[in-house]
Amino acid sequence: MSREYMLGISFVETIFNGSNLATTYVFSEIGDRYLIDPSESTLRSLLGKSGLSFNRTRKILLTSLDWKDIGGIIGICLSFSTFPTKTQIYGPPGIKRLFKYSRPFQNIKNLEVIESDAAQNHFEMEDGVFKVVAIPISTLEDKKKKQQDQILKDNLQETQKEKQLSIKQQQQQKQQKQIKKQEESYEHELMKENICYIFHSKNIIGRFDMDKARDLKITSQEKIRQLAKFGNPVMNEDIKNPKMIYPEDILTKSAPGSSFAYINCPSEGHFQDLFNSPAWDVVKSGEKPLTAIYHKTPPHVMENPEYLKFIESISHISTKNNYTKFYPRLQDISEDEKSSTEQDGSVINCSTKHILLHKNFTEIEDVLKLCDLFRSRLKILIPSLSIHKTNSPKWKPIPIDSLENVKNSIISKTMIPAKNSFRVIMTPIQYRGAPIIVEETITHTDEIQLQHDDYFLKGEGKRQTKTMLDLDKHLDNLVKDKPSCKYPKTLFLGTASSVPSEHRNVTGILISSSEDNHFLLDCGESTLTQMERYFGRIDLKKILIDTKMVWISHLHADHHLGLLSIIKARDEALAELSEEERSKHKPLVVVAHTQFNQWLTLYSNYFDTTLGFITEDIGMAYGNMAQVCKTLGITSFTNVPVYHAPNSFGCVIDFSDGFRLTFSGDTRPCPLLEKAGADSDLLIHESTFTGDESRQAIQKRHSTLEEALNVSYNMRARKTIVTHFSQRYQNTIRCGFGKVPYGVAYDLIRFSPYQADLLYNVKDILDGYYQELSITRLREKEIIVNYLPKAKKRSPFSQDNIQSVINEFKIAKAAKDIKALEISDFQNVPPKISTTTTTTTTTTTTTTTPPQTTDTKLFKESQTFQSSQSSFTTTSSLNNILRNSKKLNITSKTNLFQNLILKSVSMLKK
């Protein structure tokens, strides 16, 4: 008996991206883990998922090269590139070319890309748990084109050989380039193959039988472990009759492994390859029945009688269909509901489940819990900026019962539209086929946040809310008769840098110059999803149709990976219009660096020739961009080189009504941008780091908050909003003070120029709210009380909690220039602390005069803790302070921290 039979827990889970596009995650406790068709936002959706992580997700399977199916592949691989092990990607022909063309903005290492071979009926790969069978499918038309292309390629190669003998070297090189281009022009016809997958797990080891072990004289725990866990033979403990005992001697009969299929059949033309593959033989014979089939097929294929007949032939129909409802946990399944088994271990009470993945069958779900939790507060404080008002009906999926052929099928009762966090259990066998809806776990921190949900509806919070609502109403009354003052509107679709988080998406800004004219400044991954979350699926179509231009600041992936989804969705929205209406709209104009435009063109030529767009190289004054700017009401669009990566730009936009908007892109403080954007009405500037991370800002060529505000001061900008925040700042607090007031950008906030003051005020209110919340967290967790030196017991005072205490002092320090820190519980005169900052360096130097009446060693340790620039990385000094707190005549060790924290908050309020 080998290890391959011990499978542990395995399941298949669907993960939604916020726009009901599903990615499928295959989990195995002891083997490799797989991602199938990672759509955009997969990386963000996986954050915080219970039991799921990238740590052992080393294989990605693709069913097609449609961007809807692979939109998240590059972002995920960039995240994987930091891991030492290789990531394997298996997909249709052309996937290698996709990564080759995207090299200008990614250089992913530790990546192994494997293309399927259409000449094979199927292809197999194996790990310690699963054997995966890949079934390539294509249409007859595609196969004929492939044959014709191969003949043309052969002829070209022969021509090349002949010319090599008769043409001079210089001419030969030119013709080789021409031939290579011709070859590539034929190859794009080959990029239309789809792949379906079948997963077969290994047979499952039988259960240990203690009675058999006793009969065979096996009682040692170590020998039982060797037999049952590792499958190794051992000698029995019978001295008179010793003999070798094998695992099969003490185990029940092994059970067959679980199997499931993943089918992406886009059209009826793919039926022949799908239906006739020999890979289905073991399924149809009953040797390896399918626990589940995941269908990514569109509705018109799903209700095709031929397709239904085929999936009926590969489905296992049980006489007693257990698991008739969803369960939150395996423990909630009763004994009667479990999958009963025959003596040979085969499951008899588990019909094949059919999971419908296509977006037309599934509900739109809010999958970003923490982001929505924060948005709920913004909707209370600034509803006019957070809520899109619409009269459009809510989008609804296609009911299964509305498909007549599906309704009459014998498998109709086992069809389930996919949901977010929907798991189908594969092993253990007693739970095989159990449908689990994983409830989002709420951490202790989130519980405290939920308790504060009504903060803005009572007490001080209620007064603050009323003030904000009154200000909003007052501003609306001022412009009631001036509709032109409402534009240009700005919608933040992402405010994070580098990678998305649960709180923020990567960069994207929608500017609306009028009700029917929009353009995008940068377009990071999931920009389309964010637009759908704000506008809704119905209204989004009109917004996309009226979007005329996308401007890309530089080549970094977090600024443009969402563009292809925008182009495809816009084309689909246009296709629903009449021909007359469609003719009024021109292709989307993409303004970007030459290298990005080349990538976009190559993708369109080889993977999707239907994409409608026109490229303009950034900084080149061609007619297309000039015409679009005229339509958008833009009189001047200035591209400004900035200090970041090569070929990085900011922009200054002048509108016909005199409004000037400046967007920094990613940059260090840039004098050229200050000059070009002088007297801007609105400055949107990146603020990746806070002031204490200035060294990081210099190394990565980003700006700190203070530097962004200095740019605003030098530019004489009337309003300033900072964005593009590092993921190290997970909460919403942006503490800092500069030469000018400023507002903070939040995801899915849309405001008019006259509403910028609301963002200024909401920042201050939220800062105060989160300070109170931070103190509540400390009290709720009883961190201070519990943190007493205890022998041989791990301290509950974690590094994060220490850092949160330190942050309190940084806030208080920034709020007021404190010359002395007074602590009422100290009997002696408090130490005087003076802080001097040298402008020529990036660090702060703290000098202190030790008091004569206090232990010098203790004071030095407490000084480190009190310093606004300290980095409290160990608990040793904290322990010493607590142990020696009696020297300060503090009766309770708790009082030291309580007083320090409460003092910092009171100073902030002052």
ZAMARGU-4260 file (C-alpha; in steps of 0.2 Angstrom, whole numbers, plus 5000, padded with zeros to 4 digits):
<rodrens>
0) 5000/5000/5000 | 5007/5017/4995 | 5005/5034/5001 | 4995/5039/4985 | 4980/5031/4993
5) 4979/5042/5008 | 4969/5057/5001 | 4964/5067/5017 | 4951/5080/5013 | 4948/5086/4995
10) 4934/5097/4988 | 4930/5109/4973 | 4925/5127/4977 | 4918/5140/4966 | 4925/5158/4969
15) 4916/5173/4962 | 4924/5189/4957 | 4910/5202/4962 | 4903/5201/4944 | 4897/5183/4945
20) 4912/5177/4934 | 4917/5160/4943 | 4935/5153/4946 | 4936/5135/4951 | 4948/5130/4965
25) 4952/5112/4968 | 4958/5109/4986 | 4968/5094/4991 | 4974/5092/5009 | 4990/5082/5004
30) 4992/5085/4985 | 4993/5099/4973 | 4980/5112/4972 | 4973/5119/4956 | 4965/5135/4949
35) 4954/5133/4934 | 4950/5148/4923 | 4956/5162/4934 | 4946/5177/4929 | 4949/5195/4934
40) 4948/5198/4953 | 4952/5180/4957 | 4967/5186/4967 | 4957/5199/4977 | 4942/5187/4979
45) 4954/5174/4987 | 4960/5185/5000 | 4953/5180/5017 | 4945/5165/5010 | 4943/5151/5024
50) 4955/5137/5021 | 4961/5143/5004 | 4978/5150/5000 | 4991/5152/4986 | 5004/5143/4996
55) 5002/5126/4988 | 4992/5132/4972 | 5005/5127/4960 | 4994/5122/4944 | 4983/5133/4934
60) 4972/5125/4921 | 4964/5135/4906 | 4949/5130/4896 | 4951/5143/4883 | 4961/5159/4879
65) 4945/5170/4880 | 4950/5185/4892 | 4934/5182/4902 | 4942/5165/4907 | 4960/5171/4909
70) 4959/5189/4914 | 4967/5186/4931 | 4981/5174/4925 | 4995/5187/4923 | 4991/5196/4940
75) 4991/5179/4949 | 5007/5173/4941 | 5015/5190/4946 | 5010/5185/4964 | 5017/5168/4962
80) 5034/5174/4956 | 5039/5177/4973 | 5038/5159/4978 | 5053/5147/4976 | 5043/5133/4967
85) 5037/5133/4949 | 5020/5137/4944 | 5013/5126/4930 | 5001/5132/4918 | 4992/5121/4906
90) 4981/5128/4892 | 4976/5128/4873 | 4989/5132/4860 | 4994/5150/4861 | 4996/5152/4879
95) 5015/5153/4877 | 5013/5167/4864 | 5002/5176/4877 | 5016/5177/4890 | 5029/5181/4876
100) 5019/5196/4870 | 5016/5202/4888 | 5035/5203/4893 | 5035/5222/4892 | 5026/5223/4908
105) 5030/5206/4916 | 5045/5196/4918 | 5038/5181/4928 | 5051/5168/4933 | 5048/5150/4939
110) 5034/5148/4926 | 5032/5132/4916 | 5019/5134/4902 | 5012/5118/4893 | 5002/5119/4878
115) 4989/5105/4873 | 4992/5095/4857 | 4976/5095/4846 | 4982/5080/4837 | 4980/5070/4853
120) 4962/5064/4859 | 4967/5068/4877 | 4982/5072/4888 | 4985/5066/4905 | 4995/5073/4920
125) 4997/5067/4937 | 5001/5072/4955 | 5000/5063/4972 | 4981/5064/4973 | 4973/5068/4956
130) 4975/5061/4938 | 4969/5075/4926 | 4964/5071/4909 | 4963/5085/4897 | 4951/5084/4882
135) 4955/5097/4868 | 4940/5101/4857 | 4938/5112/4842 | 4926/5114/4827 | 4927/5106/4810
140) 4930/5123/4802 | 4945/5127/4814 | 4952/5110/4809 | 4951/5113/4791 | 4959/5130/4793
145) 4973/5122/4803 | 4976/5110/4789 | 4977/5124/4776 | 4988/5135/4787 | 5000/5120/4789
150) 5001/5118/4770 | 5005/5137/4768 | 5018/5136/4782 | 5026/5121/4773 | 5027/5130/4756
155) 5034/5146/4765 | 5048/5135/4773 | 5052/5127/4756 | 5053/5145/4748 | 5064/5151/4762
160) 5076/5137/4759 | 5077/5140/4740 | 5080/5159/4742 | 5094/5155/4755 | 5104/5148/4741
165) 5102/5162/4728 | 5099/5178/4737 | 5113/5189/4746 | 5113/5189/4765 | 5106/5207/4766
170) 5091/5203/4756 | 5089/5186/4764 | 5087/5194/4781 | 5073/5205/4775 | 5064/5190/4767
175) 5066/5180/4783 | 5057/5194/4793 | 5043/5194/4780 | 5041/5175/4780 | 5041/5176/4799
180) 5027/5188/4799 | 5017/5178/4786 | 5020/5162/4797 | 5013/5172/4812 | 4998/5178/4802
185) 4993/5161/4799 | 4996/5155/4816 | 4982/5166/4824 | 4969/5155/4816 | 4975/5141/4828
190) 4971/5150/4844 | 4953/5144/4845 | 4954/5128/4854 | 4945/5124/4870 | 4949/5111/4883
195) 4938/5101/4895 | 4945/5092/4910 | 4942/5076/4920 | 4949/5074/4938 | 4951/5056/4945
200) 4957/5055/4962 | 4967/5039/4968 | 4958/5025/4976 | 4955/5028/4994 | 4964/5018/5008
205) 4953/5007/5018 | 4949/5010/5036 | 4960/5002/5050 | 4952/4987/5058 | 4958/4985/5076
210) 4950/4968/5078 | 4960/4962/5063 | 4976/4970/5071 | 4973/4961/5087 | 4971/4944/5079
215) 4987/4946/5069 | 4996/4951/5085 | 4999/4970/5081 | 4997/4981/5096 | 5012/4993/5095
220) 5006/5011/5091 | 5022/5013/5080 | 5018/4998/5070 | 5000/5002/5068 | 5006/5019/5062
225) 5018/5012/5049 | 5004/5001/5042 | 4989/5013/5042 | 4998/5029/5039 | 5013/5025/5028
230) 5008/5009/5021 | 5024/5000/5026 | 5024/4981/5031 | 5029/4976/5048 | 5033/4961/5058
235) 5020/4955/5070 | 5023/4953/5089 | 5020/4935/5090 | 5036/4927/5096 | 5031/4909/5093
240) 5024/4913/5075 | 5032/4929/5068 | 5027/4934/5051 | 5026/4949/5040 | 5010/4959/5041
245) 5005/4970/5026 | 4993/4985/5026 | 4979/4975/5016 | 4979/4962/5030 | 4972/4975/5043
250) 4963/4987/5033 | 4945/4986/5025 | 4944/4986/5006 | 4949/5002/4998 | 4936/5013/4990
255) 4937/5020/4973 | 4942/5038/4971 | 4931/5053/4967 | 4930/5060/4950 | 4923/5076/4943
260) 4922/5085/4926 | 4924/5103/4920 | 4916/5106/4903 | 4918/5122/4893 | 4909/5119/4877
265) 4906/5136/4868 | 4896/5130/4853 | 4887/5116/4845 | 4902/5114/4833 | 4913/5107/4847
270) 4901/5093/4850 | 4910/5080/4840 | 4927/5081/4849 | 4918/5082/4866 | 4906/5067/4864
275) 4918/5055/4855 | 4933/5057/4867 | 4938/5040/4874 | 4942/5048/4890 | 4923/5046/4894
280) 4924/5027/4893 | 4928/5024/4911 | 4914/5036/4916 | 4901/5028/4905 | 4905/5011/4911
285) 4903/5016/4929 | 4921/5012/4934 | 4924/5030/4939 | 4907/5039/4942 | 4907/5058/4942
290) 4903/5066/4958 | 4900/5083/4950 | 4901/5091/4932 | 4905/5109/4931 | 4897/5117/4916
295) 4904/5133/4909 | 4893/5131/4893 | 4881/5146/4888 | 4862/5143/4889 | 4859/5140/4871
300) 4871/5125/4872 | 4865/5119/4889 | 4847/5117/4882 | 4853/5108/4866 | 4845/5090/4866
305) 4861/5082/4860 | 4871/5090/4874 | 4858/5085/4887 | 4859/5067/4880 | 4877/5067/4882
310) 4878/5073/4900 | 4865/5061/4905 | 4876/5047/4898 | 4890/5052/4909 | 4879/5056/4925
315) 4877/5044/4939 | 4859/5043/4945 | 4856/5037/4962 | 4839/5029/4968 | 4840/5039/4984
320) 4847/5056/4981 | 4855/5062/4997 | 4861/5080/5001 | 4845/5089/4996 | 4851/5105/5004
325) 4866/5116/5007 | 4876/5114/5023 | 4887/5127/5032 | 4899/5113/5039 | 4902/5094/5037
330) 4898/5092/5055 | 4880/5098/5052 | 4877/5083/5041 | 4867/5069/5050 | 4871/5050/5049
335) 4856/5047/5038 | 4861/5060/5026 | 4879/5054/5023 | 4884/5044/5007 | 4881/5026/5012
340) 4893/5013/5004 | 4893/4995/4998 | 4905/4983/5004 | 4917/4987/4990 | 4917/5005/4995
345) 4907/5012/4981 | 4895/5026/4984 | 4877/5022/4981 | 4867/5037/4987 | 4876/5051/4978
350) 4869/5057/4961 | 4880/5067/4950 | 4878/5086/4953 | 4878/5098/4939 | 4885/5115/4943
355) 4881/5129/4931 | 4895/5142/4930 | 4890/5153/4916 | 4886/5171/4922 | 4869/5171/4914
360) 4864/5157/4927 | 4871/5164/4942 | 4867/5178/4954 | 4878/5193/4957 | 4885/5192/4974
365) 4894/5204/4986 | 4910/5194/4989 | 4921/5208/4996 | 4915/5208/5014 | 4927/5221/5022
370) 4926/5233/5007 | 4907/5233/5008 | 4908/5235/5027 | 4917/5251/5025 | 4906/5257/5011
375) 4891/5255/5022 | 4898/5269/5033 | 4902/5280/5018 | 4884/5277/5012 | 4878/5284/5029
380) 4890/5299/5029 | 4890/5304/5011 | 4876/5295/5002 | 4876/5306/4987 | 4894/5301/4983
385) 4892/5283/4987 | 4876/5278/4980 | 4872/5277/4961 | 4853/5283/4959 | 4844/5273/4945
390) 4827/5268/4939 | 4834/5253/4930 | 4828/5236/4936 | 4839/5224/4945 | 4848/5211/4933
395) 4841/5194/4936 | 4849/5177/4930 | 4840/5165/4918 | 4830/5152/4929 | 4834/5134/4925
400) 4815/5130/4923 | 4814/5143/4909 | 4824/5131/4898 | 4811/5118/4892 | 4823/5105/4887
405) 4833/5106/4903 | 4817/5106/4913 | 4811/5089/4906 | 4828/5081/4908 | 4831/5067/4921
410) 4845/5077/4928 | 4836/5094/4930 | 4834/5091/4949 | 4853/5090/4951 | 4857/5106/4942
415) 4863/5120/4954 | 4868/5137/4949 | 4885/5141/4956 | 4887/5152/4971 | 4902/5160/4979
420) 4911/5149/4991 | 4901/5134/4986 | 4910/5118/4989 | 4907/5100/4983 | 4916/5087/4994
425) 4926/5074/4985 | 4934/5065/5001 | 4931/5058/5014 | 4920/5046/5005 | 4906/5047/5019
430) 4903/5065/5014 | 4906/5063/4995 | 4895/5075/4985 | 4890/5085/5000 | 4886/5103/4995
435) 4894/5116/5007 | 4891/5134/5007 | 4906/5141/5017 | 4900/5156/5028 | 4912/5170/5028
440) 4921/5169/5045 | 4921/5185/5055 | 4937/5189/5064 | 4937/5197/5081 | 4942/5213/5073
445) 4927/5212/5061 | 4915/5209/5076 | 4921/5225/5084 | 4918/5234/5068 | 4901/5227/5066
450) 4897/5232/5084 | 4901/5250/5078 | 4890/5250/5063 | 4878/5261/5072 | 4891/5273/5078
455) 4886/5286/5065 | 4868/5284/5070 | 4869/5289/5089 | 4878/5300/5100 | 4893/5310/5093
460) 4893/5300/5077 | 4875/5305/5074 | 4879/5323/5076 | 4894/5321/5064 | 4882/5312/5051
465) 4869/5326/5052 | 4883/5339/5049 | 4889/5330/5034 | 4871/5328/5027 | 4867/5346/5030
470) 4883/5351/5021 | 4879/5340/5007 | 4862/5347/5005 | 4869/5365/5006 | 4881/5362/4992
475) 4867/5354/4982 | 4856/5370/4984 | 4871/5381/4979 | 4872/5372/4962 | 4854/5368/4960
480) 4852/5380/4945 | 4869/5377/4938 | 4870/5359/4931 | 4886/5363/4922 | 4895/5364/4940
485) 4892/5345/4942 | 4905/5341/4929 | 4918/5334/4927 | 4913/5320/4939 | 4927/5309/4946
490) 4924/5290/4951 | 4938/5281/4960 | 4937/5263/4954 | 4953/5258/4963 | 4965/5267/4975
495) 4978/5254/4980 | 4996/5252/4973 | 5004/5237/4966 | 4991/5223/4971 | 4973/5223/4976
500) 4967/5220/4994 | 4951/5216/5003 | 4949/5235/5006 | 4955/5243/4989 | 4957/5238/4971
505) 4971/5244/4960 | 4971/5260/4951 | 4957/5266/4939 | 4948/5283/4938 | 4933/5286/4928
510) 4931/5305/4923 | 4914/5310/4916 | 4914/5327/4907 | 4896/5326/4904 | 4881/5314/4907
515) 4885/5305/4890 | 4904/5307/4889 | 4917/5297/4899 | 4935/5292/4899 | 4947/5282/4910
520) 4963/5287/4918 | 4972/5270/4920 | 4963/5254/4920 | 4969/5241/4933 | 4963/5223/4934
525) 4945/5222/4940 | 4940/5240/4934 | 4925/5233/4925 | 4920/5223/4940 | 4921/5239/4951
530) 4911/5249/4938 | 4897/5235/4938 | 4897/5236/4957 | 4894/5255/4957 | 4882/5257/4942
535) 4874/5240/4941 | 4874/5228/4926 | 4860/5237/4917 | 4866/5255/4918 | 4884/5249/4915
540) 4881/5246/4897 | 4877/5264/4893 | 4892/5270/4903 | 4903/5258/4893 | 4895/5264/4877
545) 4898/5282/4881 | 4916/5279/4887 | 4927/5286/4873 | 4945/5285/4878 | 4957/5275/4890
550) 4973/5284/4895 | 4987/5273/4902 | 5000/5281/4913 | 5014/5268/4911 | 5018/5250/4908
555) 5016/5243/4926 | 5003/5229/4926 | 4992/5236/4940 | 4988/5251/4929 | 4981/5242/4913
560) 4977/5223/4916 | 4958/5228/4916 | 4958/5236/4899 | 4954/5220/4888 | 4938/5217/4899
565) 4933/5235/4896 | 4935/5233/4877 | 4926/5216/4877 | 4911/5222/4888 | 4909/5238/4877
570) 4909/5228/4861 | 4895/5217/4869 | 4885/5232/4874 | 4886/5240/4857 | 4881/5223/4849
575) 4864/5224/4858 | 4861/5241/4849 | 4852/5242/4832 | 4864/5245/4817 | 4859/5263/4815
580) 4863/5267/4834 | 4879/5257/4833 | 4885/5267/4818 | 4885/5283/4829 | 4898/5276/4841
585) 4917/5275/4836 | 4929/5262/4843 | 4937/5265/4860 | 4953/5275/4858 | 4968/5269/4869
590) 4981/5281/4873 | 4997/5272/4880 | 5015/5269/4877 | 5021/5261/4861 | 5025/5244/4869
595) 5008/5243/4877 | 4999/5247/4861 | 5010/5233/4852 | 5004/5220/4865 | 4986/5225/4863
600) 4987/5224/4844 | 4996/5207/4845 | 4983/5200/4857 | 4969/5206/4846 | 4977/5199/4830
605) 4980/5181/4838 | 4967/5179/4851 | 4952/5190/4848 | 4950/5199/4831 | 4933/5206/4835
610) 4940/5218/4848 | 4935/5236/4843 | 4948/5249/4848 | 4961/5261/4841 | 4978/5264/4848
615) 4987/5281/4850 | 5005/5282/4856 | 5006/5293/4871 | 5013/5310/4867 | 5009/5309/4849
620) 4996/5322/4843 | 4986/5311/4830 | 4969/5315/4824 | 4959/5301/4833 | 4964/5308/4851
625) 4961/5326/4845 | 4944/5321/4839 | 4939/5312/4855 | 4945/5326/4866 | 4934/5338/4856
630) 4919/5326/4859 | 4924/5325/4878 | 4924/5344/4879 | 4943/5344/4882 | 4952/5359/4875
635) 4970/5353/4880 | 4977/5336/4886 | 4995/5338/4891 | 5006/5322/4894 | 5019/5326/4907
640) 5034/5315/4909 | 5036/5310/4928 | 5049/5302/4939 | 5044/5283/4940 | 5047/5269/4928
645) 5054/5273/4911 | 5041/5281/4900 | 5029/5286/4914 | 5017/5300/4912 | 5006/5311/4922
650) 4993/5322/4913 | 4985/5340/4914 | 4968/5341/4907 | 4959/5357/4903 | 4940/5357/4899
655) 4930/5369/4889 | 4922/5377/4904 | 4939/5382/4911 | 4941/5367/4924 | 4959/5360/4925
660) 4962/5343/4932 | 4979/5336/4935 | 4983/5318/4938 | 5000/5313/4944 | 5001/5294/4939
665) 5015/5286/4949 | 5029/5297/4952 | 5041/5305/4964 | 5038/5324/4967 | 5040/5331/4950
670) 5043/5350/4947 | 5038/5348/4929 | 5021/5342/4934 | 5020/5357/4946 | 5023/5369/4932
675) 5012/5361/4919 | 4997/5359/4932 | 4999/5376/4940 | 4982/5383/4947 | 4973/5366/4945
680) 4955/5366/4951 | 4958/5347/4956 | 4974/5338/4959 | 4974/5319/4961 | 4991/5314/4967
685) 4998/5297/4972 | 5002/5295/4990 | 5009/5278/4992 | 5018/5280/5008 | 5017/5290/5024
690) 5031/5301/5030 | 5040/5288/5040 | 5042/5277/5025 | 5051/5290/5015 | 5066/5279/5011
695) 5054/5266/5003 | 5046/5280/4993 | 5063/5285/4986 | 5068/5267/4982 | 5052/5263/4973
700) 5050/5280/4965 | 5034/5285/4974 | 5028/5299/4984 | 5024/5301/5003 | 5009/5310/5009
705) 5019/5325/5014 | 5027/5326/4997 | 5011/5325/4988 | 5004/5340/4998 | 5020/5350/4995
710) 5017/5347/4976 | 4999/5354/4979 | 5006/5369/4988 | 5018/5373/4974 | 5005/5370/4961
715) 4993/5381/4970 | 4979/5368/4967 | 4962/5372/4974 | 4957/5355/4979 | 4969/5340/4982
720) 4964/5321/4983 | 4977/5308/4987 | 4976/5290/4981 | 4987/5275/4977 | 4990/5268/4994
725) 5002/5255/4999 | 4995/5238/5005 | 5004/5240/5021 | 4991/5252/5026 | 4976/5241/5027
730) 4965/5252/5037 | 4957/5268/5031 | 4967/5280/5042 | 4979/5292/5033 | 4986/5302/5047
735) 4997/5316/5042 | 4997/5335/5041 | 5004/5346/5027 | 5004/5363/5020 | 4987/5361/5012
740) 4971/5353/5017 | 4967/5337/5007 | 4954/5323/5005 | 4957/5304/5004 | 4951/5294/4989
745) 4940/5279/4993 | 4935/5265/4981 | 4918/5268/4973 | 4916/5286/4978 | 4910/5298/4964
750) 4910/5317/4967 | 4908/5333/4957 | 4920/5347/4959 | 4909/5356/4972 | 4908/5341/4983
755) 4927/5339/4986 | 4925/5347/5003 | 4914/5332/5008 | 4929/5321/5006 | 4940/5333/5016
760) 4927/5332/5031 | 4924/5313/5030 | 4942/5310/5031 | 4943/5319/5048 | 4927/5310/5054
765) 4933/5293/5049 | 4950/5296/5057 | 4942/5300/5074 | 4930/5285/5072 | 4945/5273/5069
770) 4954/5280/5084 | 4940/5276/5095 | 4938/5259/5087 | 4957/5255/5089 | 4955/5258/5108
775) 4939/5247/5109 | 4949/5233/5101 | 4962/5234/5114 | 4949/5234/5128 | 4938/5220/5120
780) 4953/5209/5118 | 4959/5213/5135 | 4977/5214/5128 | 4983/5225/5142 | 4976/5215/5156
785) 4981/5198/5149 | 4999/5204/5145 | 5008/5199/5161 | 5024/5190/5162 | 5019/5171/5164
790) 5032/5157/5164 | 5031/5145/5149 | 5016/5153/5141 | 5015/5162/5125 | 5010/5180/5127
795) 4994/5186/5118 | 5002/5203/5115 | 5005/5201/5097 | 5016/5211/5086 | 5001/5219/5077
800) 4994/5225/5094 | 5011/5233/5099 | 5011/5242/5082 | 4993/5248/5085 | 4998/5256/5102
805) 5013/5264/5094 | 5002/5271/5080 | 4992/5280/5094 | 5007/5290/5099 | 5011/5294/5081
810) 4994/5301/5079 | 4995/5311/5095 | 5012/5317/5089 | 5006/5323/5073 | 4991/5331/5080
815) 5001/5343/5091 | 5019/5347/5094 | 5021/5340/5111 | 5035/5346/5122 | 5032/5336/5137
820) 5022/5320/5139 | 5012/5321/5156 | 5006/5305/5164 | 4996/5308/5179 | 5001/5292/5188
825) 5019/5297/5189 | 5024/5304/5206 | 5040/5311/5199 | 5042/5325/5187 | 5039/5318/5170
830) 5054/5318/5158 | 5056/5331/5145 | 5056/5325/5127 | 5062/5336/5113 | 5061/5331/5095
835) 5072/5338/5081 | 5070/5334/5063 | 5083/5337/5050 | 5076/5341/5033 | 5091/5334/5023
840) 5088/5317/5029 | 5074/5305/5030 | 5075/5300/5048 | 5070/5309/5064 | 5082/5311/5078
845) 5075/5310/5096 | 5086/5318/5111 | 5081/5315/5129 | 5087/5321/5145 | 5085/5307/5158
850) 5077/5312/5174 | 5087/5311/5190 | 5074/5302/5200 | 5071/5288/5188 | 5080/5273/5185
855) 5091/5277/5169 | 5090/5259/5161 | 5071/5259/5163 | 5069/5277/5156 | 5079/5272/5141
860) 5068/5258/5137 | 5052/5268/5140 | 5059/5282/5129 | 5061/5270/5114 | 5042/5266/5117
865) 5037/5284/5118 | 5047/5290/5102 | 5036/5294/5088 | 5048/5286/5076 | 5052/5270/5086
870) 5050/5253/5079 | 5045/5242/5093 | 5049/5225/5086 | 5052/5214/5101 | 5044/5212/5118
875) 5059/5211/5129 | 5059/5230/5132 | 5040/5229/5136 | 5043/5215/5148 | 5056/5225/5157
880) 5045/5241/5158 | 5031/5230/5166 | 5043/5221/5178 | 5050/5238/5184 | 5034/5248/5184
885) 5034/5248/5203 | 5049/5259/5202 | 5037/5272/5194 | 5025/5269/5209 | 5011/5263/5198
890) 5000/5250/5208 | 4994/5241/5192 | 5004/5236/5178 | 4989/5240/5167 | 4988/5258/5171
895) 5004/5262/5162 | 4997/5257/5145 | 4979/5263/5149 | 4985/5280/5153 | 4997/5282/5138
900) 4984/5277/5126 | 4970/5287/5133 | 4982/5302/5134 | 4986/5301/5116 | 4967/5300/5111
905) 4963/5315/5122 | 4977/5325/5114 | 4971/5321/5097 | 4953/5327/5101 | 4960/5343/5108
</rodrens>
